[in-house]
C-alpha cells in the first residue's frame, strides 16, 4: 500500500511539472492554466497524498460508508452504535461521561440521544446523586438492536477490513491509530 501511495505521489509530481510548463503568465505575473482541465483525467492530489490527516480522513470516510451499508437494516450511524456499546458496557454512567469518552460535543450528543431515545433504545433517568445529571440506561429494545448490529459489524464490516489488511496489518494499524488517539 505504501508503494502505491509513493508511486501515486511520484506520478503526481511528474504531472505537476508538466502542468507548470503548460501555464501562461498573465499581465499581473500570476500563472493560470493554458486551457481547460481535461475532465477525463483524475484530479491530481499532489502533496495531499503525503499528508497523514488527509489520508486518515479519506480512509475514515470509506470505513464509515461501509459501516453504514452493513448496518443499513438497523439504520444506525457509527456514533449511535458507539453510544449503545458504551451504555451496554458501562451501566449507570451519565451522558457527560459517555459524550466525553466519544469526543462528541454536548449539543450534538443531546440530539443523538434524542434520536436513540425516540426509537426506544435508551432512556435518561435523573441521577439519584446529582439531580442535574442524567444516567443513561440501555433498554431491552436497545440491547436487541445492539446484538443484531454487533453481528452485522463483525460478520460483514470488520470481516472486510480484516480481509483487506490481514491479521498483522490490522493489529499494526489498530496500534498506530490508538497511539495517535492517545498521544497526539
C-alpha positions as CSV (number, residue, x, y, z in Angstrom):
1,X,0.0,0.0,0.0
2,X,2.9,2.4,0.9
3,X,4.5,1.7,-2.5
4,X,1.2,2.5,-4.4
5,X,0.9,5.8,-2.4
6,X,4.6,6.6,-3.3
7,X,4.0,5.7,-6.9
8,X,0.9,7.9,-7.0
9,X,2.9,10.8,-5.4
10,X,5.8,10.4,-7.9
11,X,3.2,10.4,-10.7
12,X,1.5,13.5,-9.3
13,X,4.9,15.3,-9.1
14,X,5.7,14.5,-12.7
15,X,2.3,15.6,-13.8
16,X,2.7,18.7,-11.8
17,X,5.9,19.6,-13.6
18,X,4.1,19.0,-16.9
19,X,1.2,21.3,-15.8
20,X,3.6,24.0,-14.8
21,X,5.1,24.0,-18.3
22,X,1.7,24.4,-19.8
23,X,0.8,27.5,-17.7
24,X,0.9,31.0,-19.1
25,X,1.7,34.3,-17.2
26,X,-0.9,36.9,-17.0
27,X,-0.3,40.6,-17.2
28,X,-0.2,40.7,-13.4
29,X,2.5,38.0,-13.4
30,X,0.4,35.2,-11.9
31,X,0.2,31.8,-13.6
32,X,-3.0,30.4,-15.0
33,X,-3.7,27.2,-16.8
34,X,-3.2,27.4,-20.5
35,X,-6.5,25.8,-21.2
36,X,-9.5,24.0,-19.7
37,X,-8.7,21.0,-17.5
38,X,-9.0,17.5,-19.0
39,X,-12.0,16.1,-17.2
40,X,-11.2,12.6,-18.3
41,X,-8.1,12.6,-16.1
42,X,-8.3,12.1,-12.3
43,X,-7.7,15.1,-10.2
44,X,-4.0,15.2,-9.1
45,X,-3.6,15.1,-5.4
46,X,-0.1,16.5,-5.2
47,X,1.1,16.9,-1.7
48,X,-2.3,15.8,-0.2
49,X,-1.4,12.1,-0.8
50,X,1.5,12.5,1.6
51,X,-0.5,14.2,4.4
52,X,-1.5,11.7,7.1
53,X,-4.5,13.8,8.1
54,X,-5.9,13.8,4.6
55,X,-5.3,10.0,4.1
56,X,-6.8,9.2,7.5
57,X,-9.9,11.3,6.7
58,X,-10.3,9.5,3.3
59,X,-9.9,6.1,5.0
60,X,-12.4,7.1,7.7
61,X,-15.0,8.1,5.0
62,X,-14.6,4.8,3.3
63,X,-14.9,2.8,6.6
64,X,-18.0,4.8,7.7
65,X,-19.6,4.3,4.3
66,X,-19.1,0.5,4.6
67,X,-20.3,0.5,8.2
68,X,-23.5,2.3,7.2
69,X,-24.0,-0.1,4.3
70,X,-23.6,-3.1,6.7
71,X,-26.0,-1.9,9.3
72,X,-28.4,-0.3,6.9
73,X,-31.3,-2.6,8.0
74,X,-30.9,-1.2,11.6
75,X,-30.4,2.5,10.5
76,X,-27.6,3.1,12.9
77,X,-24.8,5.6,12.5
78,X,-21.3,4.8,13.8
79,X,-21.8,7.3,16.6
80,X,-25.2,5.7,17.6
81,X,-23.6,2.2,17.6
82,X,-20.7,3.5,19.8
83,X,-23.1,5.0,22.3
84,X,-25.1,1.8,22.5
85,X,-21.9,-0.2,23.0
86,X,-20.7,2.1,25.8
87,X,-24.1,2.0,27.5
88,X,-24.1,-1.8,27.4
89,X,-20.5,-1.9,28.8
90,X,-20.9,0.9,31.3
91,X,-24.3,0.8,33.1
92,X,-25.1,3.8,35.3
93,X,-22.9,6.3,33.5
94,X,-24.2,9.8,32.8
95,X,-24.5,11.5,29.5
96,X,-21.5,13.8,30.0
97,X,-19.2,10.8,30.6
98,X,-20.4,9.0,27.5
99,X,-20.2,12.1,25.4
100,X,-16.6,12.9,26.6
101,X,-15.4,9.4,26.1
102,X,-16.6,9.6,22.4
103,X,-15.4,13.1,21.9
104,X,-18.9,14.3,21.0
105,X,-19.9,17.9,21.8
106,X,-22.8,18.3,24.2
107,X,-25.3,19.8,21.7
108,X,-24.6,17.1,19.2
109,X,-24.8,14.4,21.9
110,X,-28.2,15.6,23.1
111,X,-29.5,15.4,19.6
112,X,-28.0,11.9,19.2
113,X,-29.6,10.8,22.5
114,X,-33.0,12.2,21.5
115,X,-32.8,10.1,18.4
116,X,-31.9,6.9,20.3
117,X,-34.5,7.6,23.0
118,X,-37.3,8.3,20.4
119,X,-36.6,4.9,18.9
120,X,-36.8,3.2,22.3
121,X,-33.1,2.2,22.5
122,X,-32.2,4.0,25.7
123,X,-33.7,6.2,28.4
124,X,-32.4,9.1,30.5
125,X,-33.1,8.8,34.2
126,X,-32.3,11.6,36.8
127,X,-29.2,10.7,38.8
128,X,-30.1,10.0,42.5
129,X,-26.8,11.6,43.5
130,X,-27.0,14.7,41.3
131,X,-30.4,15.9,40.1
132,X,-28.7,18.0,37.4
133,X,-27.3,14.9,35.8
134,X,-29.0,12.1,33.8
135,X,-28.0,8.4,33.9
136,X,-28.3,6.6,30.6
137,X,-30.0,3.2,30.5
138,X,-30.0,0.8,27.6
139,X,-33.4,-0.6,27.1
140,X,-34.3,-4.2,26.2
141,X,-35.1,-3.0,22.7
142,X,-31.7,-1.2,22.6
143,X,-29.9,-4.4,23.7
144,X,-31.7,-6.4,20.9
145,X,-30.7,-3.8,18.3
146,X,-27.1,-3.7,19.6
147,X,-26.8,-7.5,19.5
148,X,-28.0,-7.5,15.8
149,X,-25.7,-4.6,15.0
150,X,-22.7,-6.4,16.6
151,X,-23.3,-9.5,14.5
152,X,-23.5,-7.4,11.3
153,X,-20.4,-5.4,12.1
154,X,-18.3,-8.4,13.0
155,X,-19.6,-10.7,10.1
156,X,-19.5,-8.1,7.4
157,X,-17.8,-4.8,8.1
158,X,-14.9,-6.0,10.3
159,X,-14.5,-9.1,8.1
160,X,-14.0,-6.9,5.0
161,X,-11.4,-4.8,6.8
162,X,-9.6,-7.9,8.1
163,X,-9.6,-9.4,4.6
164,X,-8.1,-6.2,3.2
165,X,-5.5,-5.7,5.9
166,X,-4.7,-9.2,7.0
167,X,-4.3,-10.1,10.7
168,X,-0.9,-8.5,11.1
169,X,-1.8,-5.4,9.2
170,X,-5.0,-5.0,11.2
171,X,-3.1,-5.2,14.5
172,X,-0.4,-2.8,13.4
173,X,-2.9,-0.3,12.1
174,X,-5.0,-0.5,15.3
175,X,-1.9,0.0,17.4
176,X,-0.8,3.0,15.3
177,X,-4.2,4.7,15.4
178,X,-4.6,4.0,19.1
179,X,-1.2,5.7,19.7
180,X,-2.3,8.8,17.7
181,X,-5.6,8.9,19.6
182,X,-3.9,8.7,23.0
183,X,-0.7,10.7,22.5
184,X,-1.3,13.3,19.8
